[in-house]
Structure formats: structure tokens, C-alpha cells
């Protein structure tokens, strides 16, 4: 029987979790001497590398002193709560990684709460003690208070703490005494994380994750709770409706290093991947066909936000993307629900429009960004918050918002959040920053990040997570300024943009191809304004040095995908193609608008 430790790593975005896993991999000599290795080995998707966040949980295993340690990397962002929920089911303990300056953050609280409620044993690692202004001892106290508030048991509160720097590759129990390796962390895992229990009896393995191979199709991944699974076994797959389907296990793989290794059998406590199981859903149990014993299904946090996805029907349709039809869009969205647990798709009355429900703007924007990189063209509407009726009262999702901001601009932040119906809960100094905590309707967060970053000259650090559904807080003022809309189709001219700069801020550069109805800027007033920026200068053969001036144009304002989703109004779409993002009015001209309003009436 081999000795196994299954451990999940919990940390807030950018606290050094993936870097720490890199160092554990290097310390255990998994990579051969001649293998090149980049940093952030586990963030293997382009999007994850660019954003520096973990989106999809992953498994690696290392061997240390005859103990096999399965490490499960978890996403740090609350929008990926669907991922977290599942992967914690595979672990016996967790490593809680916190920044020595920032301390535990809202998303850490979210995932840690889930881990403690599952009864997992925590090890605390205070990372980045080499940073200026770090306060490891205070952070240690904060972690203890946080666990106490999350109703941790006596045993969980008696957690070991290590200090160190993932980047520099050292850990120790005393932060004033740097070492030259992270072996103390591996020792702590072996000592404090309980070994995976060896339960004998009827096979039970819950499918908590999946992989896909173009050779063998979908692969079911999970931890064996009880019994043994062998290659060639005939097993039962228990579904959500209680039915049991007959399946055959063609291959059994376990995680070894950064990859998988085929084995004849795997026993309880091991995390393994099964090839040959068909039509499974996450949460199904692989068990005995004659004597099925399903495990309780995983409860996933409900979506809190929806967005309309539709095909691209703009005048520039099909110029840049490979997949542009409603069939392509539908197939891709339904394929995503197979592995993205917190996502829901709902058909509408129209063939080419779909309501997509997710955990937040980041959750949905990652899906949109992934699709555009795969060659899809689509349009999305303004994000809408899901309102529920509980006991006859309208309830809406409330988020817990944390903002760390320089002292001098904290007043502006409080003013902006209060205008969005946010209630301040905590205000305290944290080093040279002011630490603010609010409860705010999820509707109020849409568009707030832009305003706060503008008001604080980009210095605010803002994070939020879903807290609860609470009674509706009333109307929240939306975007104050109207849009500048293109009157005609064709390339914009520097001459026209120069002449219209007093009307607002432009989002397009001279020479950019535009179409009628495209949103090309923000009006300085609250109404929409249709402008012609295709008009060129009338040319004559007369020249005068005094009256001819060169066009001096302010740089165009550019949006990231999330910023654009937060910016658009109810009557606007965001058009997303592999190469471009354009905001547009849903009805591109006046006659379309009138036709639709007559239909609605």
C-alpha cells in the first residue's frame, strides 16, 4: 500500500500559489536535467499566463521520502467557485497561502470557508516575506481570526504555519531565518496532512473533473473513495435521476509528475483518470453495477448574473472569424457546460440568441475571450443581475467588496460606492493604505471598477465575492454619459475627429473602418449623439499659413473585454471577433428602431 497525501492549495489571485507549485515540482526533481521549464508550469492556457490567474484546477504529483503527494491547484477567484467546490472533494488537507503584506483576501475567505466545512486540515504558508512593509506576525493573527470566524474546529485552529518566499524558493517556521529550500513545507505536508484513507468495500469514485483527448474522448477524473478499480472492469455509473448505466473501464491512469501514467489498477485514496466511461456528468459516481452505492452529489453555487449571447449580425459579419452561424454558437456554448459547472445556458424564443448564466463578469468574460481565440464571432448584451423572489419579496445578489486605497483618495471611493447603494462595514488603516469593506448589490459593481480606478489614479486594489441574496435595494444610477454614434459607414478621418473633440471622448483612431450605428465614443452629455466622422476636409488649391492647422487628436480610449462589458448600455451590444471588439447600438439605424418599437407595442 503506498502512502498518499492529497492536498489542495488555496490562495487569492496573485499571492504566489502557482509559483509555489513550480518550486515544489523543481524541489522533487520531476523535471529531468535536460528539460526546459518556464515559470508558472501549471498555468498552461494562454489566457491564464496572460492574466496571471488560475481558471481551471489542475493536478500534479510529487514523490518525497516514499510518500506520494497529489497537489491540486485551485482557482483563487470567486467567479470560478464551481471549480473550487469540486476539487476540494479530492483533498484531505489544504495549504492556505497568504501574502505577508495583504493578508487573507475575500476570495481566500470564500474558498477557505468551503474547505473548513468539508473538515480539511489546513497548513498556513505566509508568502512574500521578502517584500517591503511585510507584516508576517499580524497576518498570522488575521488568519487565526478568519478561521475562528469561519467556525473552524479546535483541531483546524491548531494549524502549523510556515513563512517564506516562493519566488526565492525557501520556507521555514521562522521568517527571520531564511533557508535555501522549501523542504520544511514538504515535511509539514507529510507530518500534518492525514494520509488518504484506504477504504475497502464496493467501488465508489465521484467524477469531480474531466479531461479531453482527441484519441479517446472524454476522460473521467476523481478520487477513489472506496474499493479498487481495474482495467477492463464493468462498472455502474449513477446519474442525477438515480438511474445506473452499464460502463466498461478501458484504461486506468494515475497522476505522476506533470502527466499521467497508465496502471492496471488503482485503489482508494488515489486520484485517477478513467478512459472508457461515456455520457458522464460531473457529480456522477462510478460504482458497482450489481450493488451501486452512489456518493452525495456536489452542490454548486448558483449563477448570479446573465448575459445574452447572439450571432454577429453587424455589417462586418464574417470578416475575421471562422465560426459565425447560430449552430456553431449553440454547439460551443453547450459544450462548455460539460466542464464549466457554474455555467447555465437557456434557449430563447429566437434560434440565434441564448441566455448564458454565470458567477460574475470575469467568469463570463473568460468564456467570451476563449471563444474569440478559437475563431468565433459573436455579440453579447449588457450583463444582467439575477433577481429572485423569496417569500413574495424581491431579492438580489449582494457582494462583499474590499478596496485598499491610498489615504487621500479614500473619500472619493466611499462616495462612489455609496452612490451604488454600498454600505460600509469596516474602515481601518493597513500600512500606508486605507482598508475599506462594503456590502454592495452585484448591480452596483458593474461599471464601478472603472470609476474607482479613475478617481484613485489607478492605485486602488479592488476585490469582491458573492455574499448572499438580500431584499432589493432600489434603483441604482447607471452610466451618466450618452454615446457618440457613427452616422455613416467608412473610415474615420483625423479632420472630423479633431473638429468633434469638444463633443466627447472617442474610442476609435483615424482611418479605422466603421459602420453606421457603431458606438465610437462617449458623449459629454447624457443623451446619445449621432456624428459624422467620415467627412474629409474640402480641398481647394488655396493655402494660407494662418488658417490651416494640423489636426491634434487626443489618443482613443481603449477598453479591455471586462471594461467594455461593464460599459455598454441596455440598447447596445458588444461585438466580439478574433481580432476586434466593437460597441454598437442593437438597432443600427432609426428605421430599425422604429420597426422594433412598433412590434413591441
N, C-alpha and C positions, 0 to 999 in steps of 0.2 A: 504494500500500500504506500503510495507516495504522499508526502506531506505537502499540502496545498494551502496557500493563503490567497483569498480573493479580496482585493482592496480597491475601492473607488477613490478617485482624487476629486475633491470639491474645492473650487476657488472661484473668486469673482473674475470677470473679464480682465485680462492683463495683469494678473497678480503673479504670473510666472509658472503656472501649472504645467503647460506643455514643455517649457524649458526644463523643469524638474524631471519630467518623464525622460527627456533626452539624456539627462545626466545619469539617471538610473540605468538606462539602456547602455550607455558608454561604460558605466562602472561594472556592469555584469559581463562586459566583453562579448556582447551578442554580435556586434559588427566585426567582421574579420578585419585584420590589419589593412588589407588592400582595398576595403570598401570605402568609397567616398560617402560622407554623410553630411547633409545640410543640417542647419539648426531646425527646430520645430519639426522633427521627423513625423510626429503624428498628425500635424495639420497638413494633410496630403491633398486637400482640394484647393484649387486656385483661390477660391473665394475666402477660405479660411486663412490662407497665407497672407492675402492682401489685407483683410480686416483684422488679422491678429486675434481672431476668436475661434473657439471650437463650436461647430454647429452640429456635427454628428458624433456620437460617442464611439470610441474605438477600444479595441483590446490589444494588449501586448503581454508577453510573459517573460520573466527573467528567472534565472536559477541562482540561488545564493545559499551556500552551505547545505546542499542537498534538499533545499526547500524550494518548491516552485511557487513563485509569486505572480498571480494573474493581476495585471494592473488595468483598471477600467478608467479611461479618460472621460470625464463628463462635461457637457456644455455648461458654461457659467452663467449664461443669460436666461432670465426667467421666461423669455418668449419660447425657449426650447424646453419647457417643462415636460413636455411629452416624452422627450428623450431621457431626461433625468429619472423620471418615475420608473421607467423600465429597467435601466441599467443598475439602479441601486438594489434591485431584486437579486442581482447576481453576486453581490458583495457580502462579506462577513464583517467588514470594518471599513472605515473611511479615513483618508488623510485630509484634514481641513487645512488648506494653505491660505494664509492671510498676509497682506502687505504690512511690513513693520511700521509704515507711516499711516497708511489709510485705515488699517484695522478691518474688522468684518463689515462688508457692504450688504446692501439689500438683497442682491441675488444670492450671496453666500447664505444669508439667513433662510431664504426660500428653500435651497437645496438641503441645507443642514437640518432644517425642520423635518423634511421628508426622511432623512437618514436616521435621525434620532427616534422618530416614531416607528421606524422598522426595527429598532433595537440594535443598531450597528454600533460597534465600539469605535470612538474617534481617537486619532493621533493628531495633535495640532503642530503645524510647522509654521513658524513666523519667518517669512521670507524677506529678502532685500534688506538685511540689517546693515548692509554696506552703504545704504542711501543716507544722504544728509537729512537732518531733522528726524531720524527714525526714533521710535519710542517703543521698543520691544516689550518692556515690562508693562506699560499702560495697555498695549494691545492684548497682552496675555490676560490682563484683568477683564478687558472688554469681552474677550471670547468666553471667559468663565460666566460673566453676567448674561451674555447672549444664550449660552446653553441652559443656564438656570431658567431664563425667561421662556425657553422653548420646552420646559418640563423634562429636562434630561434626568435620567435616573442617577442614583448615588454612584453607581459603577461608571456611568458615562462621564459624570463630572470629575471623576478621578483620572483625568486623561494625562498622558505624558506629553511634554512639549519639547520640540527641538527648534533651534534657531540656526539661521544660515543664509547663504546666498546661492540660489540655483545657478545664477549666471556664472559665478566664480567656482561653483561646483564643490561647496562644502556645507556640512551640517554638524551641529554639536548641541549638547544640552545647555551650554553656557555661551551666550552670544559674544562675550568679551574674549573668548578663546577660539579664534578661527582654526579649523583643521585643514587638511589638504584633500579631503574626500567626503563622500556622502554615506560612507559605511554605517555611521551611527543611525541613520534613518532606516537602512535595511535591517539592522539589528533590532530596532524598535518594532518594525513590522512583524518580524519573526516572534518577538517576545510578547507583544501586546495584542496583535490581531488573532482572534481564535482560529485554529485550523478548520478547514472546511469539513463539516461533519460527514462521516461515512454512514449513510442510512441504508440499511438493507431492506429489501422488500420489492413491491411492484414498481416498475419503472415510472418515474414522474419527471418530466422535463418541460418547463414552460418556455415557449418561444418568446424571448424578450427582445430580439434584434434579428436583423436579416442581412444577408449579403446577396449579391447577384453575380453570376458568371455567365458569359455568353455560351459556354460549353454545356453547363449542367443546369442552368436556370436559377431559380431562387433557392437559397440555402438558409435553413432554419438554425438560428444561434440561440443558445440558452444554457442555463446551468442545470446539471442533473441534480434534482432534489433527493432522489431516492432510486436505488436499483442500479442496473447496468444496461447500457445499450451496445449492441454488437452489429457489425456489418452483416447485412442480409436478413436482419430481424424483420418480422412482420409485426407492426405496431398499430395502435389506435390513435387517432387524432381527435381530441374532444373540441367541439366548436362552441360558439357563444349560445346557440339554441339548445345545447345539451346532446346533440347528435354525435355519434362516433364514426369516423371514416377509417376504412382499412388503408394502411400505407406500408410501403417497404423501404427500409433504410438501405440505400445503396452504398454509401460511404460514411465513415465517421472521421472527423478531423478534430484535433485539439490545437490550441494556440501555442506556438513555440516560437519565442523570439518575436520578430516583427511579422511573421507569417503563420501559416497553418501546417500541421503535419498529420498525414493520414495514419490512423491506428486501427487495429482490428476491433478494439472495444474501448469504452470509457465508462468510468464508474462514478458514483455520487460524489458531489463536491467539485467535479471538474466542469469547466466551461467548454462546451464543444459545439461544433457545427455539423449538421446532418444534411447529407445530399440525398435527394430522392423523395423527400416529403413534399407533396403537392397541395395546392389550394389552401395553404395555411394562412392564418391571420395572426398578428401579434397578440399574445394573450392565450392562444390555444395551448393545450397540454398534450405532449407526446407521452402515451402511457400504454398499458397492456390492452390488447384488443378484447380478450376474454373477460378481464376484470378491471375495467377502466377506473382510475382514481384521479379525476381532474383536480388541478390546483385552483384556488380562487383567482378570478380574472383580475387584471390590473385596472385600477380606476385611474383615468387620465383627467387632468384639469380641463374644464370645458373652454371652448374658444370664447373670447371676449370682443372680437372685432370681425367685421366682414367687409368684403370689397367685391365689386362687380368686375369680372374678367370678361372681355369680349374680343372678337376678332378685330384686326386692324382694318377699318374701312375708310382711312384717310386718303386723300389724293396721292400720297406717296406709298400706298399699299404695295407690298411685294417687291419693293426695290432692293431691300437689304437682307430679308430673311428667307430661310428655306421652307419653314413650316408656317403657313399662313391661313389655312382653312379651319372651319369650326371643328371638323373631325380631328385634325391634328391637336387643336387646343384641348378638346374634350378628353382625348386619349391620354394626353400628357398630364392633365390635372388628376384624372382618376388613378393613373399610375403612381403619382406622388402620394396618394392617400394610403398606398400599400405599406410605405415605410415611414411616413410622416404622421405619427399618431394623433397629434393635436390638431390636425387639419381636417376640415369637412368640406365637401362640395355639394352644392344643391343646384339642380337644373331649374331654369326659369321658363316662362311661357315661350320665350324665343329660343330657337335652335342654337344660336351663336352667342348666348350670354349665360354666364354661370356665376352664382354667388359662391365665393370662397371664404370660409370662416377660419380664423387663426387666432393665435395668442397675443398678437400685437403687430405693430407696423414692421418691426425688424423681422419677425417670423415670416410675414407675407412678402417683404421686400427681398429676402434671401431666395424665396421661391421664384420671384419675378426675375431676379438677377441671374439665377441658374438657368432659367428658361431662355433668356435672351442670349446667353452664351452658347446655348445648344442650337441656336438658329431660329428661335420662334419670334414671330411678330405678334403683338397683342396690344390691347388698350385696357386700362384699368380706371375705375371710377374712384371718387373720394372715399377714404376709409370711413366706415360707419360703426359706431359702438352698439353692441347688442343690448337691448333693453328687455328686462324680464318683468313679468307681473307676478308678484308674490303676495298671496292673501289680498288680492284686489288693489295692491299698491304698486305703482311703477317703480322698479329698482334698476339701478345702473351700476356698472363695474367701477370700483374705486381703486386707485393705485396709491401705493406708498412711494412718495417721491423724496429723494435725498439730493441736496445740492450743496457742494462745497465751493465756496466763492470767496474772493478777497474781501476783507472787511468793508472797504469803501464802496463796493457795489452791491452789498447785501440788501440794502434798502430797495434798490430797483428790482431785485429778484423777488422779494416779498410782495412788492406791488404787482408785478406781472402774474405771480401765482395766485394772489388773492383775487385778481380780476377774472381768473379762470375758475373761481369757486373753490380754491385750495384752502385748507385750514392748517395753520402752522401747529406742529406738535412739539418740536424741540428746536432750540436755538442755543448753540454753545460754541466757544472758540475751540479750534483744533489746530495747534501750531499757529501759523500766521494766517490761517483761513477761518472763515465763519462756517459752521456746520449747521445746515438747516434741514429739518424734516417736515414734510407736509402729507396730509391725506387729500387727494385731488381726484375728481372724476376723470375716467380714462379719456373722455371727450376733451377735457382741458389740456391733456398732454399733446394732442395733435396740434402741431404748429408752435408749441411752446419753446422747444429746443432752439429754434432759430432766433426767437425774440430774446431768450436769455443769453445766448452767445453774443448777440449784437450788443445787448445792454452791458455785458461784462467784458467786452473786447476779447472774447474767446477764452476767457480764463475760468469759466465755471465748469465744474465736473458734475454731471447730472446723471443719476440712475434712478430707475423706478421698477416696481414689480406689482403684480396684481395682489390686492389685499382681500377684498370681499365685494359682494353686491350690497348696496345700501340704497335707501329711498332717493329718488330723483332729485337733483339739487336745483333744478330750474334752468332757464336759458343761459347760455354762455356766449358772449360776443365772439364772432368769428373774425376772419381777416377783414381789416378796415378798408384797405385799398382795393379798387377795382382793377380790371385787366386792360392792357392795351392789346387790341386785336388787329390782325393784318386784314386790310381791305381787299387786297388783290393777291394773286399768285405770282411768283417770280423772285429773282434775287433781290435782296435789300441793297440799298445804296448808302454810302457814307454821308452823302449830301443830305438825304432825307432824315437819317438818324440824328445828324448834327442839328438840323432845324427843329426836331421834335423833342430834344433832350429835356426841355423845361416841362414836358407833359408827364415825365416819369422815368423809371429805370428800365433799360432794355435788357432782354435775355439773349439777344441774337447779335451776331457780328455782321459787319458789312460783307456783302457777297454771298450770304447764306441763302440757300433756296427755301422759300416759304410758300405756304398756301393760304387761301382765303379762309379766315376763321381760326387760324393758329394764334395762340396766346404768345405775344412776342415781348411783353414787358408788364410792369406794374404801374398803373395809373397813379398820379399823385393825389387824386381824389377818390371818393368812394364808389363812383359809377364806372362801368365799362366804357371804353372809348375805341372806336374803330379808326385806325390811322393808315395812311398810305406811305409805306417806307420804300416802295419800289421806284418812286418818282426820281428821275435824274435831273441834273441842272440843265436848264435850257442853254444850248450852246450858241454863241454868236461869234463873229470874228472881231468883236471889240474887246479889248482888255484894258483894265485900269488897275494900277498897283494899289490904289487906296480902297477900292470896293471889293476886290476879290480876296476872300480869306480862305485859308486851309481849314478843312473840317477837323475839329478837335473833339474826339469822341471818348466818353468815359468807357472803361472796359465793361463788356457784357457781364451780367450776373449769372453765374453758373450754379446749377443745383446738383446735389447727389440724388440718388434714387429716393432715399427716405425723405429728404427735404422736399423733393417735388411732390411726393405723395401727401405730405403734410400741408403743402401749399395750395393744391388745386381746390376749387370751389365745387359746389354740388352740380353746377351745369357745365363742368369741364371734365375732360378725360386726360390721362397721361398716356401718350402713345410711346410704346417701348419696342425698339427694334435692336438687332445685334449691334448696330453702330450708333444709334441716336436715341435721344429722349426728347419728345416734343409735347408741350402742353397745348391743348386745343379746346375750343368750345364743342360741346356734344353736337349741337346743330351749327353747321359751318356758315350758313347764311340766313338772312331774315326770312326767306320764303319757307325753308325747312322748319324754322322755329314756329312760324305761324301754322303750318300744316300740323305739326305735333300738338300745339296747344288746342287747335280745333278738335283733333282726335280725342285728346284728354277730356275736353269739355263735352 
